[in-house]
Amino acid sequence: MRHAYDTETVRAAEQTLMRELPDGALMRRAAAGLAVACGDVLRRNGRVYGSRVLLLVGGGDNGGDTLYAGARLARRGAGVRALLAAPGKAHPGGLAELLAAGGSVIGTPDGFGPVDLVVDGITGIGGRGGLRPDAERLVREATAGRAPVVAVDLPSGVEADTGQVLGPAVRADVTVTFGTYKPGLLIDPAAGHAGALRLVDIGLGPALPARPCLEALQYEDVAALLPVPGTESDKYRRGVVGVAAGSRQYPGAAVLAVSGALHGGAGAVRYAGPGADAVIARHPETLVHPGRPAEAGRVQAWVVGPGLGDTPEAVEAVADVLAADVPVLVDADGLRLMDTGAVRARDAATVLTPHAGEAAALLGVAREEVEAGRLAAVRELAARYDATVLLKGSTTLVAEPGGAPVRVNPTGTSWLATAGSGDVLSGLAGSLLAAGLAPRDAASVGAYLHGLAARRASAGAPVAARDVAARIPEVWRDVYA
């Protein structure tokens, strides 16, 4: 599991650790890890000895990390020069060590010529509001030659705690972060500036609290959560998921949601709605009922919403499902048709799965506001609706009320931006609910498997939602194995 902590927590942990260490030891640990990472990048493109490294150095500790790392590279034979973004505030110890190791300071990037590596050490986790005009100009000039960029702790100009990008910011190929991940490295749009992530252990772990503010499941975490039938299992013990989706206008939504549900680990799928003929033609193992969800038979969880439209029958279907005493996942049209009071009054778990536009409508704000501040939006939705919320998008986030860490899905891919993919995810996550997973686990495991299936199905080419659904069993086997 990857854990991320906010700036205030990281700084408090650093202060605790620094009281136990000799002066400057923590910075030197960080610099040592940064230098190794820079050396790895240089070796991939040639060699360390004789390479040309340009340091973009801000004031404070982030600049100090950069200068000390530059000194290490200089001692390995690299030609290292530092461009000071704040000359009067450069870390004195780091600057002295760089100069003693044979590095130098220059006034502009133009004086350095071709560059093999740019190291971004302008601002650290305390930076706010994007790069200032002078710093933006330096970055633009330094990266004009398209040399790889390594960011120190996080790309300068992004918001560490929120993932927002409120102005110009560095786009790194690699970000070397210290002690723990920061939320902005895992949440778009800031995550899109970070490139490949490399975590350097500086001994911060024991000083960090047990509960992070953000976490990301990894392979082994998902494998441990997958619902695997026991020797005494039958289709009912494994759980039955109900799907209320589709309409005469959009029967395909019913087919795709059922397809996702059939691959989600439950023992059986009941379908209720006007798309019964289309569903049974494509998935004959489905238990279909053409009428209301309340009349379809017993289930352990419901999925409602994809392709319902806005007819009186659709409104009735959503109300039926919300009245059930089992976990419910609401998606798409169901989010428009649901009664907020009915959602908040439920005793059983509720999972809402909006995309940014739907989240904006639920919150009464502009879509751009949700996309720019995804972490705040998903937390607000979970609190306002007293529900687990899966906010779909370039980085899918899962939040629940009560202060548990928000989960970020690491397997997302832009190939999922295709019609019907959300319907498949709804069925998949709903099936995991019926199989017994807790709402937060069902949502985050569903998003993880869905993302892997899309990557496998696309392999860098256009992909349809039905292809994503077909690859879910394959990635399930890979994760479980």
Secondary structure in CASP SS format (residue, H / E / C, confidence):
PFRMAT SS
TARGET T0000
AUTHOR 0000-0000-0000
METHOD secondary structure of the structure
MODEL  1
M C 1.00
R E 1.00
H E 1.00
A E 1.00
Y C 1.00
D C 1.00
T H 1.00
E H 1.00
T H 1.00
V H 1.00
R H 1.00
A H 1.00
A H 1.00
E H 1.00
Q H 1.00
T H 1.00
L H 1.00
M H 1.00
R C 1.00
E C 1.00
L C 1.00
P C 1.00
D C 1.00
G C 1.00
A H 1.00
L H 1.00
M H 1.00
R H 1.00
R H 1.00
A H 1.00
A H 1.00
A H 1.00
G H 1.00
L H 1.00
A H 1.00
V H 1.00
A H 1.00
C H 1.00
G H 1.00
D H 1.00
V H 1.00
L H 1.00
R H 1.00
R H 1.00
N C 1.00
G C 1.00
R C 1.00
V C 1.00
Y C 1.00
G C 1.00
S C 1.00
R E 1.00
V E 1.00
L E 1.00
L E 1.00
L E 1.00
V E 1.00
G C 1.00
G C 1.00
G H 1.00
D H 1.00
N H 1.00
G H 1.00
G H 1.00
D H 1.00
T H 1.00
L H 1.00
Y H 1.00
A H 1.00
G H 1.00
A H 1.00
R H 1.00
L H 1.00
A H 1.00
R H 1.00
R C 1.00
G C 1.00
A C 1.00
G E 1.00
V E 1.00
R E 1.00
A E 1.00
L E 1.00
L E 1.00
A C 1.00
A C 1.00
P H 1.00
G H 1.00
K H 1.00
A C 1.00
H C 1.00
P H 1.00
G H 1.00
G H 1.00
L H 1.00
A H 1.00
E H 1.00
L H 1.00
L H 1.00
A H 1.00
A C 1.00
G C 1.00
G C 1.00
S E 1.00
V E 1.00
I E 1.00
G C 1.00
T C 1.00
P H 1.00
D H 1.00
G H 1.00
F C 1.00
G C 1.00
P C 1.00
V C 1.00
D C 1.00
L E 1.00
V E 1.00
V E 1.00
D E 1.00
G E 1.00
I C 1.00
T C 1.00
G C 1.00
I C 1.00
G C 1.00
G C 1.00
R C 1.00
G C 1.00
G C 1.00
L C 1.00
R C 1.00
P H 1.00
D H 1.00
A H 1.00
E H 1.00
R H 1.00
L H 1.00
V H 1.00
R H 1.00
E H 1.00
A H 1.00
T C 1.00
A C 1.00
G C 1.00
R C 1.00
A C 1.00
P C 1.00
V E 1.00
V E 1.00
A E 1.00
V E 1.00
D C 1.00
L C 1.00
P C 1.00
S C 1.00
G C 1.00
V C 1.00
E C 1.00
A C 1.00
D C 1.00
T C 1.00
G C 1.00
Q C 1.00
V C 1.00
L C 1.00
G C 1.00
P C 1.00
A C 1.00
V C 1.00
R C 1.00
A C 1.00
D C 1.00
V E 1.00
T E 1.00
V E 1.00
T E 1.00
F E 1.00
G C 1.00
T C 1.00
Y E 1.00
K C 1.00
P H 1.00
G H 1.00
L H 1.00
L C 1.00
I C 1.00
D C 1.00
P C 1.00
A H 1.00
A H 1.00
G H 1.00
H H 1.00
A C 1.00
G C 1.00
A E 1.00
L E 1.00
R E 1.00
L E 1.00
V E 1.00
D C 1.00
I C 1.00
G C 1.00
L C 1.00
G H 1.00
P H 1.00
A H 1.00
L C 1.00
P C 1.00
A C 1.00
R C 1.00
P C 1.00
C C 1.00
L E 1.00
E E 1.00
A E 1.00
L C 1.00
Q C 1.00
Y H 1.00
E H 1.00
D H 1.00
V H 1.00
A H 1.00
A H 1.00
L H 1.00
L C 1.00
P C 1.00
V C 1.00
P C 1.00
G C 1.00
T C 1.00
E C 1.00
S C 1.00
D C 1.00
K C 1.00
Y C 1.00
R C 1.00
R C 1.00
G C 1.00
V E 1.00
V E 1.00
G E 1.00
V E 1.00
A E 1.00
A C 1.00
G C 1.00
S C 1.00
R C 1.00
Q C 1.00
Y C 1.00
P H 1.00
G H 1.00
A H 1.00
A H 1.00
V H 1.00
L H 1.00
A H 1.00
V H 1.00
S H 1.00
G H 1.00
A H 1.00
L H 1.00
H C 1.00
G C 1.00
G C 1.00
A C 1.00
G C 1.00
A E 1.00
V E 1.00
R E 1.00
Y E 1.00
A E 1.00
G C 1.00
P C 1.00
G C 1.00
A H 1.00
D H 1.00
A H 1.00
V H 1.00
I H 1.00
A H 1.00
R H 1.00
H C 1.00
P C 1.00
E C 1.00
T C 1.00
L E 1.00
V E 1.00
H E 1.00
P C 1.00
G C 1.00
R C 1.00
P H 1.00
A H 1.00
E H 1.00
A C 1.00
G C 1.00
R C 1.00
V C 1.00
Q C 1.00
A E 1.00
W E 1.00
V E 1.00
V E 1.00
G C 1.00
P C 1.00
G C 1.00
L C 1.00
G C 1.00
D C 1.00
T C 1.00
P H 1.00
E H 1.00
A H 1.00
V H 1.00
E H 1.00
A H 1.00
V H 1.00
A H 1.00
D H 1.00
V H 1.00
L H 1.00
A C 1.00
A C 1.00
D C 1.00
V C 1.00
P C 1.00
V E 1.00
L E 1.00
V E 1.00
D C 1.00
A C 1.00
D H 1.00
G H 1.00
L H 1.00
R H 1.00
L H 1.00
M C 1.00
D C 1.00
T H 1.00
G H 1.00
A H 1.00
V H 1.00
R H 1.00
A H 1.00
R C 1.00
D C 1.00
A C 1.00
A C 1.00
T E 1.00
V E 1.00
L E 1.00
T C 1.00
P C 1.00
H C 1.00
A H 1.00
G H 1.00
E H 1.00
A H 1.00
A H 1.00
A H 1.00
L H 1.00
L H 1.00
G C 1.00
V C 1.00
A C 1.00
R H 1.00
E H 1.00
E H 1.00
V H 1.00
E H 1.00
A H 1.00
G C 1.00
R H 1.00
L H 1.00
A H 1.00
A H 1.00
V H 1.00
R H 1.00
E H 1.00
L H 1.00
A H 1.00
A H 1.00
R H 1.00
Y H 1.00
D C 1.00
A C 1.00
T E 1.00
V E 1.00
L E 1.00
L E 1.00
K C 1.00
G C 1.00
S C 1.00
T C 1.00
T C 1.00
L E 1.00
V E 1.00
A E 1.00
E C 1.00
P C 1.00
G C 1.00
G C 1.00
A C 1.00
P C 1.00
V E 1.00
R E 1.00
V E 1.00
N C 1.00
P C 1.00
T C 1.00
G C 1.00
T C 1.00
S H 1.00
W H 1.00
L H 1.00
A C 1.00
T C 1.00
A C 1.00
G C 1.00
S H 1.00
G H 1.00
D H 1.00
V H 1.00
L H 1.00
S H 1.00
G H 1.00
L H 1.00
A H 1.00
G H 1.00
S H 1.00
L H 1.00
L H 1.00
A H 1.00
A C 1.00
G C 1.00
L C 1.00
A C 1.00
P H 1.00
R H 1.00
D H 1.00
A H 1.00
A H 1.00
S H 1.00
V H 1.00
G H 1.00
A H 1.00
Y H 1.00
L H 1.00
H H 1.00
G H 1.00
L H 1.00
A H 1.00
A H 1.00
R H 1.00
R H 1.00
A H 1.00
S H 1.00
A C 1.00
G C 1.00
A C 1.00
P C 1.00
V C 1.00
A C 1.00
A H 1.00
R H 1.00
D H 1.00
V H 1.00
A H 1.00
A H 1.00
R H 1.00
I H 1.00
P H 1.00
E H 1.00
V H 1.00
W H 1.00
R H 1.00
D H 1.00
V H 1.00
Y H 1.00
A C 1.00
END
